[in-house]
């Protein structure tokens, strides 16, 4: 008999964050979206260590600062 173990990440968010996520992310997309974000954070941590945490928490680095994000947004806006 195998146990279907599924680790979960549970964090507190504000009511405003909850409402915005519900309004902006299509139904069923949250899990996949946050899995991809977690994978990217893990990659950054493996490459750059705890400095990434400090940069994100102090808002010296945001998702919008990443060149690939800017390129993806520019590509999408041309479609």
N, C-alpha and C positions, 0 to 999 in steps of 0.2 A: 504494500500500500504506500503510495507516495503522497506527500503533503504538498499541496499547491501553495507554496509560500510566495507572497508578493509583498516585498518591502514597500513602505509608503513614506512619503515626506509630508509632514503636517506642520504648517506654519500659521501663525496668526497674521491676518491682514486686516486693514481697516474696512469699515462698511463701504466707504467710497471706492476702495480698490476692488472689493468684491462685486459691487454693482457695475463698475466700469468693465471688469473682465467679463462679466456675464453679458454685457451689452456689446462688447467689441470682438469677442472671440466666438466664432461659430460653434454651435452645439457639437460636442464630441471632439473638438480640436484641442482642448486644454491639455489633456494628458500627453498627446504627441508633441505639442508645442513645448511644454515644460521638460519633457524628456530630452528634446534636442538642446534646449538651453542648458540643462544639467550636463549633458555630454560636452558642450562647448566650454562650460566653466571648468569641468574636470581637465580638459585639454589645456586650458590656460594655466591652471594650477600646476599641472605636471611640467609645463614648459617654463613658467615664471615664478612658481612658488607663492608664498603668502603675500608677496608684494601686490599681486592681483587683488586679493581681498582688501588690502588697505586702499588701493586705488579706487575700487568700486565703492567701498563704504564712505570714502571721503569725497565721492563724486568727481574725482580727478579723471576717471574713466567711465564713460557711459556707452551703452550699446550704439548710440548714434555716432560715437567717435570712431568706431571700427570701420576701416576702409571697405571691407566687404559688404557691410550694411549699406553704406552710401552707394556703392556700385549696384547692389541689388535693387535699391529703391529707384535709382536712375534708370536701370533696365526696365523695371516694371512700369515706370511712368511713360516710357516710350512705346509701350505695347498698346 
